[in-house]
């Protein structure tokens, strides 16, 4: 008895719609690449076609609902069309036994970002929206490190609302906290999300440069996301632990017409600390 081959054929029937269609028309042709005995092939051929179609559909819907949780905004844009893209992904990317949905959910976002690019039936912002939701899902469910290194910090890593030092030394070295990512989008994702949540059409607008911070919190399933200005994004990019406040101020001065930016940098780093985005180390 080739139990493994029978299970492989059944599993494919459940997830591969095209294979199921061929099986229902000509089971012998569909099963010819499987190492089955005549008895096994006959047993599979006698399966009720309508029953297996219903079961396959129930699996697709069940899996769809797990993915829908992560991409709720995207699905609300054009549910039938996004569902068709999901079905393509479902047939290409087979779920493995006992596999968590984390990896597949991330892969679905990447697949959608590539697949819906240039689709004239969808709004121009949908690729950004797919990436926006994927990055937020990553921030929420990406596996956490086993331990958090201790640092002399402006923010207390154990709290969502960190304590802030009253004063920062010009020799302090700010560094992004673990789990902070800044992403650039062409569209105002905040306005788009607000409109979709309210059930209205997102406002038409022109492409621009919109920065969103995704912050993975310590507890699995928790994360923050918020928009920041281009100036704040620039400051965040310089908080790499290799520059102190004096060096950051000097670098910003070379990129602008302003001088004596140390106080502004201190205020900006203090604000980033309140948001829980940076820690500060002393030399």
For each residue, the residues with C-beta under 8 A, 3 or more apart:
1: 6 37 40
2: 5 6 34 35 36 37 40
3: 6 7
4: 7 8
5: 2 8 9 34 35 36 40
6: 1 2 3 9 10 34 36 40 43 44
7: 3 4 10 11
8: 4 5 11 12 34
9: 5 6 12 13 31 34 36 44
10: 6 7 13 14 44
11: 7 8 14 15 94
12: 8 9 15 16 19
13: 9 10 16 19 20 23 52 56
14: 10 11 52 55 56 59
15: 11 12 56 59 60 90 91 94 95
16: 12 13 19 20 91
17: 20 21 56 87 91
18: 21 22 91
19: 12 13 16 22 23 30
20: 13 16 17 23 24 52 53 56
21: 17 18 24 25
22: 18 19 25 26 29 30
23: 13 19 20 26 27 30 31 49
24: 20 21 27 49 53
25: 21 22 29
26: 22 23 29 30
27: 23 24 30 31 41 44 45
28: 31 32 41 45
29: 22 25 26 32
30: 19 22 23 26 27
31: 9 23 27 28 34 36 41 44 45
32: 28 29
33:
34: 2 5 6 8 9 31 41
35: 2 5
36: 2 5 6 9 31 40 41 44
37: 1 2 40 41
38: 41 42
39: 42 43
40: 1 2 5 6 36 37 43 44
41: 27 28 31 34 36 37 38 44 45
42: 38 39 45 46
43: 6 39 40 46 47
44: 6 9 10 27 31 36 40 41 47
45: 27 28 31 41 42
46: 42 43
47: 43 44 51 52
48: 51 52
49: 23 24 52 53
50: 53 54
51: 47 48 54 55
52: 13 14 20 47 48 49 55 56
53: 20 24 49 50 56 57
54: 50 51 57 58
55: 14 51 52 58 59
56: 13 14 15 17 20 52 53 59 60
57: 53 54 60 61
58: 54 55 61 62
59: 14 15 55 56 62 63
60: 15 56 57 63 64 87 90
61: 57 58 64 65
62: 58 59 65 66
63: 59 60 66 67 90 95
64: 60 61 67 68 83 86 90
65: 61 62 68 69
66: 62 63 69 101 105
67: 63 64 70 71 86 101 104 105 108
68: 64 65 71 72 75
69: 65 66 72
70: 67 105 108 109 133 134 137
71: 67 68 74 75 82 108 109 112 130 133 134
72: 68 69 75 76 133
73: 76 77 129 132 133 192 193 196 197
74: 71 77 82 112 126 129 130 133
75: 68 71 72 79 82 83
76: 72 73 79 196
77: 73 74 82 122 123 126 129 196
78: 81 82 121 122
79: 75 76 82 83
80: 83 84
81: 78 84 85 119 121 122
82: 71 74 75 77 78 79 85 86 112 116
83: 64 75 79 80 86 87
84: 80 81 87 88
85: 81 82 88 89 111 112 115 116
86: 64 67 82 83 89 90 108
87: 17 60 83 84 90 91
88: 84 85 91 92 111 115
89: 85 86 92 93 107 108 111 112 115
90: 15 60 63 64 86 87 93
91: 15 16 17 18 87 88
92: 88 89 111
93: 89 90 104 107 108 111
94: 11 15
95: 15 63 99 104
96: 99
97:
98:
99: 95 96 103 104
100: 103
101: 66 67 104 105
102: 105 106 141 142 143
103: 99 100 106 107
104: 67 93 95 99 101 107 108
105: 66 67 70 101 102 108 109 137 141
106: 102 103 109 110 134 137 138
107: 89 93 103 104 110 111
108: 67 70 71 86 89 93 104 105 111 112
109: 70 71 105 106 112 113 130 131 133 134 137
110: 106 107 113 114 134
111: 85 88 89 92 93 107 108 114 115
112: 71 74 82 85 89 108 109 115 116 130
113: 109 110 116 117 127 130 131 134
114: 110 111 117
115: 85 88 89 111 112 119
116: 82 85 112 113 119 122 126 127 130
117: 113 114 127
118:
119: 81 115 116 122 126
120:
121: 78 81
122: 77 78 81 116 119 126
123: 77 126 202
124: 187
125: 128 129 186 187 192 202
126: 74 77 116 119 122 123 129 130
127: 113 116 117 130 131
128: 125 131 132 185 186 187 189
129: 73 74 77 125 126 132 133 187 189 192
130: 71 74 109 112 113 116 126 127 133 134
131: 109 113 127 128 134 135 183 185
132: 73 128 129 135 136 183 185 189 193 212
133: 70 71 72 73 74 109 129 130 136 137
134: 70 71 106 109 110 113 130 131 137 138
135: 131 132 138 139 181 183 212 214 225
136: 132 133 139 140 214 223 225
137: 70 105 106 109 133 134 140 141
138: 106 134 135 141 142 214 216
139: 135 136 142 179 181 214 215 216 223 224 225
140: 136 137 216 220 221 222 223
141: 102 105 137 138 220 221
142: 102 138 139 179 216
143: 102 220
144: 216 218 220
145: 148 178
146:
147:
148: 145 157 178 218
149:
150:
151: 157 279 281
152: 280 281 282
153: 156 157 162 279 280 281
154: 162 164 165 168 172 174 269 270 273 278 279 280
155: 159 162 163 164 177 273 276 277 278 279
156: 153 159 162 163
157: 148 151 153 162 177 218 279
158: 218
159: 155 156 162 163 276
160: 217 276
161: 274 276
162: 153 154 155 156 157 159 273 274 276
163: 155 156 159
164: 154 155 270 273 274
165: 154 168 270 273 280
166:
167:
168: 154 165 172 245 266 269 270 280
169: 172 245 282
170: 244 245 246 262 266
171: 244 245 246 282 283
172: 154 168 169 244 245 269 280 281 282
173: 241 242 243 244 280 281 282 283
174: 154 239 241 243 245 248 269 272 278 279 280 281
175: 239 240 241 278 279 280 281
176: 180 236 239 240 277 278 279
177: 155 157 180 215 276 277 278 279
178: 145 148 216
179: 139 142 215 216 217
180: 176 177 213 214 215 216 236 277 278
181: 135 139 213 214 215
182: 211 212 213 214 228 233 236 237
183: 131 132 135 211 212 214
184: 209 210 211 233
185: 128 131 132 188 189 210 211 212
186: 125 128 207 208 209 210
187: 124 125 128 129 192 205 207 208 210
188: 185 191 192 205 208 210 227
189: 128 129 132 185 192 193 210 212 227
190: 193 194 210 212 227
191: 188 194 195 202 203 205
192: 73 125 129 187 188 189 195 196 202
193: 73 132 189 190 196 197
194: 190 191 197 198
195: 191 192 198 200 201 202 203
196: 73 76 77 192 193 199 200 202
197: 73 193 194
198: 194 195
199: 196
200: 195 196
201: 195
202: 123 125 191 192 195 196
203: 191 195
204:
205: 187 188 191 208
206:
207: 186 187
208: 186 187 188 205
209: 184 186 230
210: 184 185 186 187 188 189 190 227
211: 182 183 184 185 227 228 229 230 232 233
212: 132 135 182 183 185 189 190 225 226 227 228
213: 180 181 182 224 225 226 227 228 236 275 277
214: 135 136 138 139 180 181 182 183 223 224 225
215: 139 177 179 180 181 223 224 225 275 276 277
216: 138 139 140 142 144 178 179 180 223
217: 160 179 222 223 224
218: 144 148 157 158 222
219: 222
220: 140 141 143 144
221: 140 141
222: 140 217 218 219
223: 136 139 140 214 215 216 217
224: 139 213 214 215 217 276
225: 135 136 139 212 213 214 215
226: 212 213 275
227: 188 189 190 210 211 212 213
228: 182 211 212 213 232 233 236
229: 211 232 233
230: 209 211 233 234
231: 234 235 268
232: 211 228 229 235 236 268 271 272
233: 182 184 211 228 229 230 236 237
234: 230 231 237 238 252 255
235: 231 232 238 239 248 252 265 268 269 272
236: 176 180 182 213 228 232 233 239 272 277 278
237: 182 233 234 240
238: 234 235 243 248 251 252
239: 174 175 176 235 236 243 248 269 272 278
240: 175 176 237 243
241: 173 174 175 281
242: 173
243: 173 174 238 239 240 247 248 251
244: 170 171 172 173 247 248 283
245: 168 169 170 171 172 174 248 249 262 265 266 269
246: 170 171 249 250 262
247: 243 244 250 251
248: 174 235 238 239 243 244 245 251 252 265
249: 245 246 252 253 260 261 262 264 265
250: 246 247 253 254
251: 238 243 247 248 254 255
252: 234 235 238 248 249 255 256 258 261 265
253: 249 250 256 258 259 260 261
254: 250 251
255: 234 251 252
256: 252 253 261
257:
258: 252 253 261
259: 253
260: 249 253 263
261: 249 252 253 256 258 264 265
262: 170 245 246 249 265 266
263: 260 266 267
264: 249 261 267 268
265: 235 245 248 249 252 261 262 268 269
266: 168 170 245 262 263 269 270
267: 263 264 270 271
268: 231 232 235 264 265 271 272
269: 154 168 172 174 235 239 245 265 266 272 273 278 280
270: 154 164 165 168 266 267 273 274
271: 232 267 268 274 275
272: 174 232 235 236 239 268 269 275 277 278
273: 154 155 162 164 165 269 270 276 277 278 279 280
274: 161 162 164 270 271
275: 213 215 226 271 272
276: 155 159 160 161 162 177 215 224 273
277: 155 176 177 180 213 215 236 272 273
278: 154 155 174 175 176 177 180 236 239 269 272 273
279: 151 153 154 155 157 174 175 176 177 273
280: 152 153 154 165 168 172 173 174 175 269 273
281: 151 152 153 172 173 174 175 241
282: 152 169 171 172 173
283: 171 173 244
